[in-house]
């Protein structure tokens, strides 16, 4: 069966004064129906631009999708007209953003923001849409939902606004939800509430999820499969178990080792990844991670390593020295 | 609620008095803000940002201060530095009560007490070169006379924080986030402080850079004998860097003890809930882990609940918790918790 969403060789570039930034530089990945997939990486790795590209929300003229295809239910979204695309956003693909305060309209009531999509996309009457809005707010755990409909976003706390965003993103029952750092702005106890809620609802409604995050813990708990990005490319992909249990790219390994963990004894010293994140306008000719890499060989400076299979089915890594790395670093278990 | 004058010093490690002198003592610190009642005629209210906080830090020690946004941890740091003047309470630093000092007297104390902020980009002047940023405090405090000597000291500071002498000619925007935070650290070090308040110093940085900065802070502490108040919301980072840890909730310290005690034997239900909420980067462990999600949200510090401020969200609250404010008690030697059931 074809995947629900299939991104092929996507390239999204930005024209800046410092030169062309290849924010997304030829990446391919997919999401199957009902599956939760993560795009993980640090700031500037291209994970958010990937999501914006899918929604066709990359702002011209500076940003442009310059290559590739994005198949959703078999149709290439990059060939659709703006009118057709509008029918996809919200109806077919829901969105949850990091900062709910800036992505909600401050002068519209919570109720209006929830019912607008229902009326436009699903052709509901005012009453039907209102009933559905009350149902959705109740489902995301907002107490007294009927009264809340007439309130404005500023009257909600950060956690409640994010619940409201989740209600909005799921209101039209879309088969796919894109969640860009959905809990990064929230406190850890609220983060746990929201993630459990998202996981429970997407299961119940059968929606597939794309979670975009820099938080390795969030991914471990909620993703079926993981794509690790660095400097506009995917450098490792596999099931969450494979990627965490058997990291096969020096960057993934470095990330996992650099964070202090509560489940392990305290280490005397952290093991950081040395060096600085790459300047996207001046990427090296070969592997972008090579200047910071402990496994670097001569070839890395000149030739970009392709994603190649490692061990288990579907586990791929873009590293010339992946085999040596795997051999030297036996899985922790 | 203030303890009687002869009560044991709150939040002192069991062996603190024996092994090192106390550099900073915070006693019954209260910082309230008045809000509303302004132009739009809203009703005035009092935000109880810090509501009776006491602890000590001994020389060379790192005290971690954790809690969620709005718990008062940043205001506690700012009140210690006298960037906010406390409503009441005492801040005794190197033997002097800072709350009694005027601005002139504070100026000389500030040299001994520095701060590193979360966002190095917002806290560095964009129109000054790194060299100028680092030389300014040397001149202001009259530490080093002469431009040549100051330049030498700037070079020394840059090297000390892992940067290169030629970074002195750069502007903050020409540097990465990690490099800028190194500049922020160098600026704090320039005046040779004994205490540095680190307010979320790594939370704005990429994961791969955080560990570099934490290692640097630890190296500097070992080399220079620095004392840190490390304010952060990341429990794993706080465990790594701290000797002792204080947990704040709604303006109050709910638990304070040695690092190991707080993480391995938490006595306050809020501490336990925080620890349970942190996702662990291991899918196998996560699958097995029990999910106890704390319900509800942090109440407004404008109108904190009566009794124990945590009781509306507490999984083990009993009737008494609704009416009785639990004092911070020493449950086992050096391990303090503000819970009636601890």
HADDOCK unambig.tbl for C-alpha pairs under 7 A between the chains (distance, minus, plus):
assign (segid A and resid 42 and name CA) (segid B and resid 206 and name CA) 5.86 0.50 0.50
assign (segid A and resid 43 and name CA) (segid B and resid 206 and name CA) 6.76 0.50 0.50
assign (segid A and resid 187 and name CA) (segid B and resid 68 and name CA) 5.72 0.50 0.50
assign (segid A and resid 187 and name CA) (segid B and resid 69 and name CA) 6.63 0.50 0.50
assign (segid A and resid 188 and name CA) (segid B and resid 277 and name CA) 6.15 0.50 0.50
assign (segid A and resid 188 and name CA) (segid B and resid 278 and name CA) 6.56 0.50 0.50
assign (segid A and resid 189 and name CA) (segid B and resid 274 and name CA) 6.34 0.50 0.50
assign (segid A and resid 189 and name CA) (segid B and resid 277 and name CA) 5.63 0.50 0.50
assign (segid A and resid 189 and name CA) (segid B and resid 294 and name CA) 6.24 0.50 0.50
assign (segid A and resid 192 and name CA) (segid B and resid 277 and name CA) 5.76 0.50 0.50
assign (segid A and resid 192 and name CA) (segid B and resid 293 and name CA) 6.37 0.50 0.50
assign (segid A and resid 193 and name CA) (segid B and resid 293 and name CA) 6.14 0.50 0.50
assign (segid A and resid 216 and name CA) (segid B and resid 281 and name CA) 5.33 0.50 0.50
assign (segid A and resid 217 and name CA) (segid B and resid 279 and name CA) 4.61 0.50 0.50
assign (segid A and resid 217 and name CA) (segid B and resid 280 and name CA) 4.67 0.50 0.50
assign (segid A and resid 217 and name CA) (segid B and resid 281 and name CA) 3.96 0.50 0.50
assign (segid A and resid 218 and name CA) (segid B and resid 279 and name CA) 5.89 0.50 0.50
assign (segid A and resid 220 and name CA) (segid B and resid 281 and name CA) 5.22 0.50 0.50
assign (segid A and resid 220 and name CA) (segid B and resid 282 and name CA) 5.40 0.50 0.50
assign (segid A and resid 220 and name CA) (segid B and resid 283 and name CA) 4.43 0.50 0.50
assign (segid A and resid 220 and name CA) (segid B and resid 286 and name CA) 6.97 0.50 0.50
assign (segid A and resid 221 and name CA) (segid B and resid 279 and name CA) 6.78 0.50 0.50
assign (segid A and resid 221 and name CA) (segid B and resid 283 and name CA) 5.65 0.50 0.50
assign (segid A and resid 221 and name CA) (segid B and resid 286 and name CA) 5.57 0.50 0.50
assign (segid A and resid 240 and name CA) (segid B and resid 283 and name CA) 6.41 0.50 0.50
assign (segid A and resid 241 and name CA) (segid B and resid 283 and name CA) 5.81 0.50 0.50
assign (segid A and resid 241 and name CA) (segid B and resid 284 and name CA) 6.77 0.50 0.50
assign (segid A and resid 244 and name CA) (segid B and resid 282 and name CA) 6.15 0.50 0.50
assign (segid A and resid 255 and name CA) (segid B and resid 208 and name CA) 5.95 0.50 0.50
assign (segid A and resid 258 and name CA) (segid B and resid 208 and name CA) 6.45 0.50 0.50
assign (segid A and resid 258 and name CA) (segid B and resid 211 and name CA) 5.87 0.50 0.50
assign (segid A and resid 259 and name CA) (segid B and resid 211 and name CA) 6.87 0.50 0.50
assign (segid A and resid 260 and name CA) (segid B and resid 236 and name CA) 5.56 0.50 0.50
assign (segid A and resid 260 and name CA) (segid B and resid 237 and name CA) 6.06 0.50 0.50
assign (segid A and resid 260 and name CA) (segid B and resid 240 and name CA) 6.62 0.50 0.50
assign (segid A and resid 261 and name CA) (segid B and resid 236 and name CA) 5.61 0.50 0.50
assign (segid A and resid 262 and name CA) (segid B and resid 236 and name CA) 5.53 0.50 0.50
assign (segid A and resid 266 and name CA) (segid B and resid 240 and name CA) 6.19 0.50 0.50
assign (segid A and resid 269 and name CA) (segid B and resid 215 and name CA) 6.86 0.50 0.50
assign (segid A and resid 270 and name CA) (segid B and resid 211 and name CA) 5.90 0.50 0.50
assign (segid A and resid 270 and name CA) (segid B and resid 215 and name CA) 6.62 0.50 0.50
assign (segid A and resid 271 and name CA) (segid B and resid 211 and name CA) 6.73 0.50 0.50
assign (segid A and resid 272 and name CA) (segid B and resid 208 and name CA) 6.08 0.50 0.50
assign (segid A and resid 272 and name CA) (segid B and resid 209 and name CA) 6.85 0.50 0.50
assign (segid A and resid 272 and name CA) (segid B and resid 211 and name CA) 4.85 0.50 0.50
assign (segid A and resid 272 and name CA) (segid B and resid 212 and name CA) 5.40 0.50 0.50
assign (segid A and resid 273 and name CA) (segid B and resid 208 and name CA) 5.41 0.50 0.50
assign (segid A and resid 273 and name CA) (segid B and resid 209 and name CA) 6.98 0.50 0.50
